[in-house]
Amino acid sequence: MRTLRLMRRLVHRPRRLRRSPALRNLVRETQLSVHDFILPLFVSEKLDHRRPIASMPGVFQLSVKEIADEARAAQDLGVQAVLLFGIPEQKDEQASGAYAESGVIQKALRAMKSKCPELVAITDVCLCEYMSHGHCGVTRIDGDHFHVLNDETVELLVKTSLSHAAAGADMVAPSDMMDGRIGAIREALDSAGFDQTGIISYAAKFASSFYGPFREAAESPPRFGDRRSYQMDIANASEALREVALDIDEGADIVMVKPALPYLDILWRVHERFGKPTAVYHVSGEYAMVKSAVEKRLLEERAAVLEIMTALKRAGANIIITYWARELAKWLQE
């Protein structure tokens, strides 16, 4: 009897087949597509020609006159959307360059739409690049402490979003983490006739240590303090879900988790709970770490990047914002 029971277990035990590459592809549960990716681009009002970003090999600040060609080249590879970050010539304490009709993003949008009108143009809506102090909103300093003023900041974010929509943005992406800004922006866009302009909300943006290279790229490090008072505590998951729920209620079309790999649990929970199109931003520090390991010959870049992107999609990302979007477009067509 013991032998018979053992034989039955052996007969009915699930087997992991040694599969050929073709068979593995047939049964693969998570498939990457070039349509999954958004390419971030930095455009600077201060440049005539592209400038490499030292901490992010392969990434550049671009001039306004270069941005349309760069976007078209990405589109020709199969990338369907870009996310624009602007670097103005001048900064002030009201971030006036963010919503100026002739601002750097506004000029970049018009140039892009003239050359590649079908490319989805998404604009980062934040004020840190335009504020002289580098914070994401209007500030008040009380002695040794500073405060970011929520409602005053939301007013400027609304002006910026309207300006971007008027210049041709298909979607705006508020990344500031102020309370109530999604609802205010949605109402303003609809009232101004931009009801087809979508909103990607940085709904769960954590106060991460992985943003350092981006601050070099966007020239936006804060001159005092840090951003922990308005970005999320890295330890909080339930709070992240509440933030996402609020942004969905206020009218966000897509919600985003940022950064990526340290927050796969958040990404999964957002995707599972809300069933809303969910984006994730694989941020500058994550990019720079892999590039550094590749430079030291500790990783093979293509294999590592494809594994990371597969993990993000497996964890629930419908959309992945990544500096490797162009390379991924090539790799996935090979």
Secondary structure, 3 states (H helix, E strand, C coil): CHHHHHHHHHHHCCCCCCCCHHHHHHHCCCCCCHHHEEEEEEEECCCCCCEECCCCCCCEEEEHHHHHHHHHHHHHHCCCEEEEEEECCCCECCCHHHHCCCCHHHHHHHHHHHHCCCCEEEEEECCCCCECCCCCCCEEEECCEEEECHHHHHHHHHHHHHHHHHHCCCEEEECCCCCCHHHHHHHHHHHCCCCCCEEEEEEEEECCHHHHHHHHHHCCCCCCCCCCCCCECCCCCHHHHHHHHHHHHHCCCEEEEECCHHHHHHHHHHHHHHCCCEEEECCHHHHHHHHHHHHCCCCCHHHHHHHHHHHHHHCCCCEEECCCHHHHHHHCCC
